[in-house]
Amino acid sequence: MKKLLGILSALAIAATAFAGCGGDPAPSTGDTGNTGDTTSADSGDSGEKTVIRVFGPNNVEEFPAGQDENNNRILDYIEQQTGYDLIWEIAPKENAREKVNLMLTSGVDCPDMIVSGDRNWGLDFVNEEMLYPLDEYIANTKNLKNLLTEDANKMMTFDGKLYGIVVPQNQEATSGFIIRQDWLDKVGMEVPSTLDEFRAVMEAFKEMDPDCIPLTGSAGTGGIDGVSGFRGAFGIATGWRETDDGKLENTSITQDMKDFLTYCAGLYADGLLDPEYVVNKTDQLNEKIVSSRSGMRFVGWADVLNLRNGLAEKDPNASFAYAYPVGPDGRTGAVMNSPARIYFWVPIHSEIPDKVVDFVDKYVEEDVRMVVSYGWENEDYTIDSDGVIQATEKAEEIRYRIYYQLWDSKEDFLNRCKLKGFWPDYEPMIKFATVKDPMWYAPVIPEVQDTNSTLNDLQGQYFVKFITGALPLDQFDEFVSQWKAAGGDAATEAVNNWYTNQ
């Protein structure tokens, strides 16, 4: 599979290059004949503007009647300010990766820039030699080079070359437990902190209402999705962690994982964890919270607003507290966001990598960023005497601007977070995200990639049975043996070959 994309691409380009990408792919050295100048958007002597094809992620917003992704005021403004003509393609809601693969292998309608928040896409593209390194172009920019960070760039730097434009992270909070504050008031308890306190709160909820579900959640594909908020208290928030001797170990096979599963199994056995844990889907989880059937759930910060709004319609006195458990030895913490928020990749099919970087360099100018983030001043937003931006009702007409939001500062994110009502859920969860993932900068490791699905499936099968009591925890060692034999040992050796030599 390692060279499959490259082989298919080579065959396809010969037949379809002129139909799809306008010619032969530019050389992988990045020599386009204009490596030192990223100031002009004109295409040669014709006076016509350079056309850049952008493939961007989907979202939930709709375009006003008569408009679409290539016909709207926001895109017109971006084109005007940057000097480029844009063809913007929004990824399908499903199978977006398959669509990208098809474009890259067929050479038909292939983009000049791919926008995605999934680093795994980029890892695969680099492994298949399908991307330009962009260091030389970024070095010639006016604005962009000053906005990039070393930590973020490391996410896509391999063999000393930077494969893509890496937008630095601007969000701190990730996830936490939401707990019905009014239920806590009824049972006379404080917001829990320790594992014992979490369990005591669930027991109190159950005593208050025997029909309630103290903690709802879903097993998910990994078997532990709905209870993963307890992992930090056992020191296993991440899939891999550093040992005392400076190596990495997979947390799935540790004694701490067994202790975590034992804790969760106790909750399930005592009726504190949702009896429908195995079969719950997102809609069911939402309904149980909104209808006051459940008093606690582990959730990402962005998902809480709809739950709060739905709950307020049925019970105006209801509210949430936010918590994260601490283990008996003081261990705690949710996984932090990685240093990178989103990635822009330039496929080797593109003949204009210098122009793509120049487009982004012009896009990050403050005038463009403000319009894409908020619209037009005094029309879609106002700025009060304290410098706080407030959206107007008219701003609702350009909610689709999210599709074009390529760059985002921390300040702009926090301001929109407040404007859109997310702040009450985002702010209290900031302090929970304290654990760094040692695999943030890992390249493609074939031993991990090839066994990941098998090992995850094995984990899911065992862990959900451990939690529900279908298997006794005495068989945890059996799981460990099978995990190692199914490729876990090979993956661990390969991970440490990278980690100790990076």
N, C-alpha and C positions, 0 to 999 in steps of 0.2 A: 504493500500500500504506500510505502514511503515515497516512491517516485511516480505514483499513478497520475497525480494531477499534472505533473510536468510532462509525462509522456502523452497523455490525452490532449493537453494543451498544444503541444508541438504539432500533433497531427491535425488538430482542429484549425489552428491558425493558418496553416497552409491553404485550407479550403475556404476559410470565412473571414480572413483578415480585413479585406476591403469592404465586405458587407457589414461588418460589425464595428471594428475599431478604427477604421480609416487608414489602415496600412500595417506594415510590419511592426512588431513590438520594438520599443526602444531598447538599446543594448543595456544589459544588466549593470554596466559600469556607470550608468547614469549620464553618459555623454550625449546630450541632446543638442549640442551646439550653442547652448545659451546658459552655461553653468554659472557664469559670473554675474548675471543680470536678472534680478527678480523684481524689476520695477515696472515692466510694461505688460499690459494685458492684450496688446494688439498681436495679431497673428501674421507676422511677416509684413509684406508691403501692401497687402490688400486693404488694410484699414478696417477689416472686419474684426470683431471681438472674438477672442478665443472662447470656445465652448468647453465647459467642464461638466462632465457627467458625475453626479453625486448619488451614491446609494446609501440611504440613511434609514435608521430604525423606525419602526411603527410606533404609534401612540394611540390614545383613546379619543383624541379630538377629531372633530369633523370640520370640513370646510364649508363656508357659507354657500348658499345656492348660486350656481353659475361660476364658482371658483374651484380650483383644484391645486395640487402641489406645484404646478407649473404656471399657474395663472392666479396670482394674488398680490396684494399690495406689499406684503413683507418681502417676498422674493424679488419683486420689481426694485425695491429699495436696496436690497443686497447687491443686485446686479449693477445698479446705478453707482453705488459707492465703491464697489470693488473693480468695476470695469470689465467684468466677465459675464458672458451669457451662460446660464446654468440650466442643465436638464436634471431635475431632481426626481429620483425614484424612491418611493417609500417601500420598504421591505414588506412582504406579505405578513399577515399576522401569524401564520404558521409556515414552517419549513423555509424560513429565511435563509438559513445556511445552505440548503439545497439549491436555492435560487442563485446564490452567489457562486457556488461551485459550478453550476451550469454555465453561468456567464464567463467564468474564468477558463473553463475547459473548452467551450465552444468558440470563444472569441466574439460572440454576437452581443452587441449592446453592452459590452463590458465597461464598467465605470472607471473614471479616472481617480476617484476617491471612494473608499469604503469606510463608513462610519459605524462603529460598533462598540459596545461596552464589554464585549466578551473577549478576553485576552486569548482564550483558546483558539479563536479564529486566527488571530495573528500568529500564534505559535505554529499552527498547521501551515499557514501560508509561507512562513519563513522556512519551515522544514522542507516545503516543496519548491523553494526558490522562486516564489511567485511575487515577491515584493521588492521595491526599490529601497535601498538605504538612502536616508534623506539628510544625513549630516551636512553635506556640502551646501545644500539648498537652504537649510535652516540657518547656517552660519551667515548667509547673506541677507537675512531678513532684518527689518527695522524694529518690529514690535515683538514678533513671535519668540525670538531667541531669549528675550528677557522675561517671558512668562513661563517658560519651561523650567522644570526642576530636575535635579539629578536623580532624586529618589524615583520620580515618575518615569523618567527616561530609562532607568534600569529595567523597567518592566518589559521593554522591547529592544534592549541592546544585547546583541549577540556577536561574539568575535570582534568586539570593538566598534560595531556599526549599529546605528540607530535606525530600526526599520519601522518608521511611522512617526506621526506627530502624536505625542502622548499628553493628553489634557490632565493636569494635576487634579488630585482629589479636592473637592470643596465641601464634602459632607463628613461629619464626625459621628453622629448617632447611627446605630444599626438596628438593634432590637432589644426587647425586654419583656417582662411580664406586665400585663395590665390586670388590675384587681379592682373589683367593685368597692370603691371607697365607702359608699353608703352601706354596703354589707358589713364592711369592717366596723363602721360606727354602730351598727345594730348589735354585733357580737362583742363590742367593747374591746377591740384589738387594734394595735398599731400596725402600720405597714411592715410586713415581715422582712427580715434580712438574712438570717441563717436558714439552713436547710430544715432544722427542727421547727423554726418559727413558720416557715412556709407550710409544713405539714400540719402544724397546730391550727393555722388559719383555715386550711381545707377541712379539718375535722370540725371546727366551729361552724363553718358554713353548712356542713352536712347535718350537724345537730340542730341548727336553726331551721333548716328545711330538708328533711330526708329525701325529698324528690329532686333536689337540685343536683347539678353536676359541678362540684367544687372547681375542678380543673378540666377544661376541654382541650382537645388537640387531635392531631392526626398522625398516624404512623409514618405516612409518606413512603417513598421508595427506600429510604434508609432504615426504616423501622423505628426511628427515634426523633423524627422531625418535630412533633408536638411537645416533646419534653427536652429538646436540645438546650433550652435555656438553663437547665441544671448542670450542663457539662462543665461550665466554667468553674463551678464550685468544687469540681473534682480534678481540676487542672488539665482538662482534655477539651478545651474549647475548639481547638484546631485539629485537623486530621493528622498532622505531623507536629511533633514538638521536639525541642532540643533536650538531650540528656546531659547529665553532669559531666560526661566525658567529651562533650562537644559534637556529638553525633545526633542524627534524627531517628526517632522511632515513631511508628504508626500507633496512634492512641487507641485504635480499635481493639488491640490485643493486650492492653495493659491491665494491671490490677485495678487501676483507677476506673477504667471502663467497666469492669465487673462490679465495682462498688456503686458506680452510677446506675447500672442496670438493676442492681439489687434495690436501690432506693426507689426507682421508678416502679419496679415490680411490686413493692410494698404499697405504693399509692394505688395501683390498679387492684390489688387483692383486697384492699380495704374500701373499695368503692369511691375513692377520692379522685381518681383519674377516670375520665369518660369511658363508660363501658363500650361505647361505639368507636373507641380509639382506632381500631384497625380499619374501619370502613368509612370514617368521616372524610368528607371532601370540604373544600373551602366554603362553599355555600352553606353547608350544614354547620360549620364552625361559626360563621357569621350569624346565622339564625339563632344559635344557642346563646350567643352573647347578647344580641339585640333584643331577644324575647325574654331576657333575664332567667334563662334556664341554667346558665353557667356564670360563675363569678370570677373566673381567672383564665387567662390564655397567654401563651407566649407568641409574640407577634412582632413584625417589623414596624418601625415608627410610621411609615407612610400609609399603613393599612388601618390605623386607629381612627382617623378622622371620620370615615364612613360609619364605623362602628359607633362612635360618639354621637353622630348626627342621627343615626337610626334609633339608638337607645333613647335619645332626648325626645323623640317624637312619641315614644310609648311611656317614658317615665322621666319627666323633667327634673326630678330630684336625683336621678342617677348620675354617678360620675366615676372616673377611674383614678386609681393610684398607680404608680409605676415603681417596679422593684426588680432587683436582680439578686440572686442568692449568693451567700458567702459560705464557703466550706469551713469545716472545723479547724483547718490549719490556715485559714485566712485567704485561701485561693478563691478567685472570683474573676469575672470579666467576660464580656461578649467579644467576639472577633471584631477587630477594627476593619474599617474600609481600607482597601489597598491604596497605595500612593497615587494610583492612576484612576481617573474617573471614566474616561472614554478614549478611544483610539481612532486615528485617521490613517488608513493605509493606502498607498499608491501601488496598484498592481503593475507588473512589468509590461502589461499590454498597453498601458498609457504611453503616449508619445510626449506628454507634457508634464513630467514630474515637477519641473521648476515652476510652471504656471500654477500647479495645484498648491504648492507651498506659498507662492506669492499671493494666491487667492486667500488662503488662511491668514496670512500676514496682514492683509487689508481687512479681512473680516473682523479681526480682534480689535480694530480701532474702536474707541469708546462710542462714537456715534452709532456704528452698526450694532454693537453689543447692547446699547440702551434700547434701540428700536426693537430688536429681536426679543429682548427680555421684557419690555414693558409697552411697546407701541410708541405713540407720539405724545410728547408732553402737552398738557392742557387739553388733550383730546382723549387719550386712553389712560393717562395718569397725571398726577400733580405732585409737587414736592412742597411740603409744608416748611415752616420757618426753622424747624429742627433738622431739615434735610431728609425727612422720612418720606419715602415714595408711597403714594396712595393710588390705588387703581380706581378708575371711574367705571360706571356701568357699561360704557361703550367698549371697554377693554374685553368684555365677554365676546365681542364680535371677532376678535383676533386671537382666540385661544389656540388656534392652529399654529401659532408662531412657535410652539414647542418643537415642531418638526425641524425648524431651522436653528435651533439653539445649540450650536456647535461648541461654543465656549461659554464658560460660566465661572464667575469669581465667587469666592466664599461670601462676600458681602451681598452680591446680587441673589445668591441662593437663599441666604438667611432672610433677606427682605421679602422675597416671594413666598418663602415658607410662612412668614407671618401674614402676608397679604391673603394667602389662600387658606389660612386657618390651620396649618399643620404645626405651628410653633408649640402649642400646648402639649403635643405628643413628642415632638422632636427634642425640645430642650431638656426635659427630664431624663431622656435616654442617652444624652451625650456622655454622661459620666460612666455609663456601663461599658462602653466600647474601649477596652484597654489592652486587648491581647493581639499581638502581631502574629501573622502567619509566616513561618519560616520558608514557605514555598512560594511566596510572592514573586520571586525573581527566577524561579526554576525554568529552564528551557524545556523543550520537548524531551521527555525521558521515555524511550520506547517501552521499557519494562513496566513503567507505570501506566502508560497509555494503553498498552495491549492487555493489561490485566485489570484495569480500573472497573470496567463493567462487571466482570466476573466477581471480583472481590466485593463490590458494592451490593450485588445481588445476594451473595453469600451472607454478608452482614445483615442485610434487611431481613432475610429469612430467619436467621437465628435471633436477632435482637427483638423482633416483634414477638417471637415465641417466648423469649425470656421474660419480657415485660408482662405479657398476658398470662404467664404461668403454664403455657403449653409445653415448655421445656424447663426443667429445673436449672438453676444457675450452676449446679454441679457439672453441667455439661459445657461450661464456658471453655474449659481446656480443649474439649473436642473441637469447638469452633476455631480456636487458635491454631490447632494442628491443621485443620482443613484450609484455613486462610493462608498459612505459610506454604502448604503444598500446592495451592492454586495459583501461586505466583507472588505471594506476599513477601517471601524471603528474597526472591530475585529483585522485586521492586525496591525493597529496603536497601539492598546492597547498591543498586543503581543510584538511588536517591543520595546515599552517603558518598558515593564516588563523585557526584556533582557537588554536594554540600561542603565536603571537606577540602575540595580542590578549587573552589570558586575564588 
